[in-house]
Amino acid sequence: VRFTTVNWQAELYIMSGTVLLKDEVTTLEHSTLKVPYEILNKKFRASQKALDRDLSHVTTATQELLSCAGKGEASAAEAASSLEGVVQKLLSLKRKAKECVDDELECARLCRVRIDHLKSYVSGEQTTGMKKAWRNERVNRMLVDHFLREGFYTSAVKLAHSSGVEDLVDIDIFLACQKVEEALRNHNTTPCLNWCYDNRSKLRRMKSMLEFEVRLQDFIELVRANKRIEAIKYARKHFTSSSDHPVKDIKSAMGLLAFSPTTTCKRYKRLFSESRWESLIAKFRRENFNLFQLSPQSVLSVTLQAGISALKTPQCYKPEEFNLQCPVCSKPFNELAHKLPFAHCSQSYLICAISGCPMNEHNPPMALPNGYVYGEQALKEMAAKNEGIVVCPRTKESFSFNEVKKVYVM
């Protein structure tokens, strides 16, 4: 199972005649394939440990049975009981092996479904209608992912179900994340600590400090509840000197023993603050994303920012030069694009402020007597409706179309 899915990148990059380029797969579809692979890898390692443990139990029971039989000291009833124990352990091993294989096969199926989904777009066999449907499905995937990241779990589940993209999004990961976050909001650290224990080896490789921060919060809550003896015992158990815990933070935590939760000392008031729970939630969310190699931002947010940046120009923030056909000139996108960089334009284009169409040889620029320039097509259309009169949309001045002069750009 693991062998068939480990080469998903190679299979994806060997596609010929691709419309969905390798760079796009790497940047936008990385998590689509990486997440189920990481889940499969995690389940494989967990299954291996579980099967090795059960197998050792079977081996031990078998050796005891053989040893007992070799000495000839056991009665028939004792031998039958030992043999029954071996059979039960073998059945348990068989059941565990089946569960592990089923889990891995399900992860492999998800990998295959997502690979086939991406390959279907680049195969060159899709009609225009099929490609449009694929793009719509991709937008639905992006929306579901964004909803999950923003905490709108119910909406995300409904959209995934109605659009049929359940196998193409990572709902289970975010729902599991939701349970831990809700527990932290209720000041319950047990689910988070269990999550840290289940992923301890990988978190250690990532040099994560999440478990320490959660333990530190437990210590703070004990001090807050005036259980200082229990807090000291807890610190001795979990804040060992041989660990990689930051000494400075441990010293600050120990200082809490001398203060009350209502202290005005900034250093300790910060540790007693309820806002630490929200900080823990944010840290857990980041570690969860890093664990499954999810990007900090949703794909919808990234693509939206890239698209807006490609369209944003200084004119988008000059009301008198707004372009009706420019999305960034509209109020919602204008506010979203405020902190984004301007598009890098190596060539300038003249755009008619009336129609939003480019001014070129087919639509030459025309100057009004007041100096403002518009496209010939828009002015002709306006003159045809107003008996040869054109009105400047900026100054509201009226002129005869015969007064309009053609502009030549060198």
LINKAFEN-V195880 format. One record per residue. N is the residue number from 1. PSI is psi in radians with two decimals (* if undefined). BURIAL is b if it has 24 or more other ideal C-beta (glycine too) atoms within 12 Angstrom, else e. Layout:
N,PSI,BURIAL + N,PSI,BURIAL
This chain:
1,-0.81,b + 2,-0.61,b + 3,-0.62,e + 4,-0.31,e + 5,-0.23,b + 6,-0.36,e + 7,0.49,e + 8,-0.57,b + 9,-0.79,e + 10,-0.76,e + 11,-0.62,e + 12,-0.63,b + 13,-0.24,e + 14,-0.03,e + 15,2.40,b + 16,2.66,e + 17,0.67,e + 18,2.42,e + 19,-0.63,e + 20,1.71,b + 21,2.84,e + 22,-0.71,e + 23,-0.68,e + 24,-0.69,b + 25,-0.76,b + 26,-0.71,e + 27,-0.75,e + 28,-0.58,b + 29,0.23,b + 30,-0.87,b + 31,-0.44,b + 32,-0.63,b + 33,-0.55,b + 34,-0.66,b + 35,-0.91,b + 36,-0.53,b + 37,-0.74,b + 38,-0.67,b + 39,-0.76,b + 40,-0.76,b + 41,-0.72,b + 42,-0.78,b + 43,-0.64,b + 44,-0.79,b + 45,-0.71,e + 46,-0.69,b + 47,-0.70,b + 48,-0.76,e + 49,-0.77,e + 50,-0.75,e + 51,-0.68,b + 52,-0.69,e + 53,-0.82,e + 54,-0.63,b + 55,-0.65,e + 56,-0.62,e + 57,-0.72,e + 58,-0.75,b + 59,-0.76,e + 60,-0.79,e + 61,-0.65,b + 62,-0.75,e + 63,-0.71,e + 64,-0.71,e + 65,-0.77,b + 66,-0.69,e + 67,-0.74,e + 68,-0.72,e + 69,-0.60,e + 70,-0.57,e + 71,-0.39,e + 72,0.37,e + 73,-0.29,e + 74,2.53,e + 75,2.99,e + 76,-0.67,e + 77,-0.72,e + 78,-0.69,e + 79,-0.72,e + 80,-0.68,e + 81,-0.74,e + 82,-0.70,b + 83,-0.66,e + 84,-0.66,e + 85,-0.70,e + 86,-0.74,b + 87,-0.74,e + 88,-0.70,e + 89,-0.63,b + 90,-0.72,e + 91,-0.69,e + 92,-0.71,e + 93,-0.73,b + 94,-0.77,e + 95,-0.74,e + 96,-0.70,b + 97,-0.71,e + 98,-0.74,e + 99,-0.73,e + 100,-0.77,b + 101,-0.74,e + 102,-0.74,e + 103,-0.76,b + 104,-0.66,b + 105,-0.65,e + 106,-0.72,e + 107,-0.70,b + 108,-0.65,b + 109,-0.73,e + 110,-0.70,b + 111,-0.78,b + 112,-0.74,b + 113,-0.75,b + 114,-0.63,b + 115,-0.81,b + 116,-0.62,e + 117,-0.77,b + 118,-0.65,b + 119,-0.53,b + 120,-0.50,b + 121,-0.53,b + 122,0.06,b + 123,-0.35,e + 124,0.04,e + 125,-0.02,e + 126,2.51,e + 127,3.02,e + 128,-0.70,e + 129,-0.66,e + 130,-0.66,e + 131,-0.67,e + 132,-0.72,e + 133,-0.66,e + 134,-0.72,b + 135,-0.69,e + 136,-0.69,e + 137,-0.64,b + 138,-0.71,b + 139,-0.71,e + 140,-0.69,b + 141,-0.75,b + 142,-0.71,b + 143,-0.75,b + 144,-0.79,b + 145,-0.72,b + 146,-0.74,b + 147,-0.74,b + 148,-0.72,b + 149,-0.52,b + 150,-0.06,e + 151,0.13,e + 152,1.22,e + 153,-0.73,b + 154,-0.80,e + 155,-0.69,e + 156,-0.77,b + 157,-0.74,e + 158,-0.75,e + 159,-0.74,b + 160,-0.70,b + 161,-0.77,e + 162,-0.53,e + 163,-0.06,b + 164,0.62,e + 165,0.44,b + 166,-0.67,e + 167,-0.13,b + 168,0.02,b + 169,2.83,b + 170,1.06,b + 171,-0.73,b + 172,-0.68,b + 173,-0.77,b + 174,-0.56,b + 175,-0.68,e + 176,-0.66,b + 177,-0.65,b + 178,-0.72,b + 179,-0.72,e + 180,-0.73,b + 181,-0.73,b + 182,-0.69,e + 183,-0.72,b + 184,-0.66,b + 185,-0.51,e + 186,0.25,e + 187,0.65,e + 188,2.00,e + 189,-0.08,b + 190,-0.88,e + 191,-0.65,b + 192,-0.72,b + 193,-0.64,b + 194,-0.70,e + 195,-0.73,b + 196,-0.67,b + 197,-0.73,e + 198,-0.51,e + 199,0.47,b + 200,-0.78,e + 201,-0.75,e + 202,-0.66,b + 203,-0.61,b + 204,-0.69,e + 205,-0.55,e + 206,-0.08,e + 207,0.75,e + 208,2.48,b + 209,0.25,b + 210,-0.83,b + 211,-0.70,b + 212,-0.74,b + 213,-0.67,b + 214,-0.75,b + 215,-0.68,b + 216,-0.67,b + 217,-0.67,b + 218,-0.73,b + 219,-0.77,b + 220,-0.71,b + 221,-0.60,b + 222,-0.72,b + 223,-0.71,b + 224,-0.63,b + 225,0.14,e + 226,0.58,e + 227,1.17,e + 228,-0.61,e + 229,-0.80,e + 230,-0.63,e + 231,-0.71,b + 232,-0.74,e + 233,-0.71,e + 234,-0.74,b + 235,-0.73,b + 236,-0.55,e + 237,-0.71,e + 238,-0.34,b + 239,1.17,b + 240,2.65,e + 241,-0.37,e + 242,-0.14,e + 243,3.11,e + 244,0.36,e + 245,2.43,e + 246,2.14,e + 247,-0.65,e + 248,-0.78,e + 249,-0.65,b + 250,-0.73,b + 251,-0.73,e + 252,-0.70,b + 253,-0.71,b + 254,-0.53,b + 255,-0.37,e + 256,-0.45,b + 257,-0.39,b + 258,0.01,e + 259,2.77,b + 260,2.80,e + 261,-0.32,e + 262,0.23,e + 263,2.62,e + 264,-0.03,e + 265,2.10,e + 266,-0.70,e + 267,-0.69,e + 268,-0.41,b + 269,-0.62,e + 270,-0.68,e + 271,-0.58,b + 272,-0.18,b + 273,2.47,e + 274,-0.30,e + 275,-0.26,e + 276,-0.50,b + 277,-0.75,b + 278,-0.62,e + 279,-0.67,e + 280,-0.70,b + 281,-0.79,b + 282,-0.70,e + 283,-0.73,b + 284,-0.74,b + 285,-0.72,b + 286,-0.75,b + 287,-0.62,b + 288,-0.74,b + 289,-0.76,b + 290,-0.62,b + 291,-0.72,b + 292,0.20,b + 293,0.75,b + 294,2.51,b + 295,2.65,b + 296,-0.56,e + 297,2.67,e + 298,2.74,b + 299,-0.62,b + 300,-0.78,b + 301,-0.73,e + 302,-0.83,b + 303,-0.64,b + 304,-0.77,b + 305,-0.69,e + 306,-0.74,e + 307,-0.74,e + 308,-0.73,b + 309,-0.59,b + 310,-0.36,e + 311,-0.28,b + 312,2.25,b + 313,2.85,b + 314,-0.50,e + 315,-0.35,b + 316,-0.23,b + 317,0.33,e + 318,1.77,e + 319,-0.60,e + 320,-0.20,e + 321,0.30,e + 322,2.46,b + 323,2.19,b + 324,-0.49,e + 325,0.08,e + 326,2.08,b + 327,-0.62,b + 328,-0.40,b + 329,-0.27,b + 330,2.66,e + 331,-0.82,e + 332,-0.85,e + 333,-0.50,e + 334,-0.70,b + 335,-0.69,e + 336,-0.58,e + 337,0.03,b + 338,-0.72,e + 339,0.04,e + 340,2.69,b + 341,2.78,e + 342,2.71,e + 343,2.50,e + 344,1.89,e + 345,2.01,e + 346,-0.34,e + 347,2.52,e + 348,2.59,e + 349,2.47,e + 350,2.19,b + 351,2.31,b + 352,2.22,b + 353,-0.27,b + 354,-0.91,b + 355,-0.38,e + 356,0.12,b + 357,2.64,b + 358,2.56,e + 359,2.05,b + 360,-2.77,e + 361,-0.43,e + 362,-0.32,e + 363,1.24,b + 364,2.60,b + 365,2.42,b + 366,2.35,b + 367,2.31,b + 368,2.83,b + 369,-0.44,e + 370,0.01,e + 371,-0.22,e + 372,2.52,b + 373,2.35,b + 374,2.94,b + 375,2.56,b + 376,-0.70,b + 377,-0.76,e + 378,-0.71,b + 379,-0.69,b + 380,-0.73,e + 381,-0.69,e + 382,-0.73,b + 383,-0.63,b + 384,-0.53,e + 385,-0.33,e + 386,0.52,e + 387,0.85,e + 388,0.18,e + 389,2.35,e + 390,2.52,b + 391,2.20,b + 392,2.11,b + 393,-0.31,b + 394,-0.81,e + 395,-0.16,e + 396,0.30,e + 397,2.59,e + 398,2.42,e + 399,2.72,b + 400,2.56,e + 401,-0.44,b + 402,-0.34,e + 403,-0.19,e + 404,2.38,b + 405,2.53,e + 406,2.46,e + 407,2.36,e + 408,2.21,e + 409,2.15,e + 410,*,e
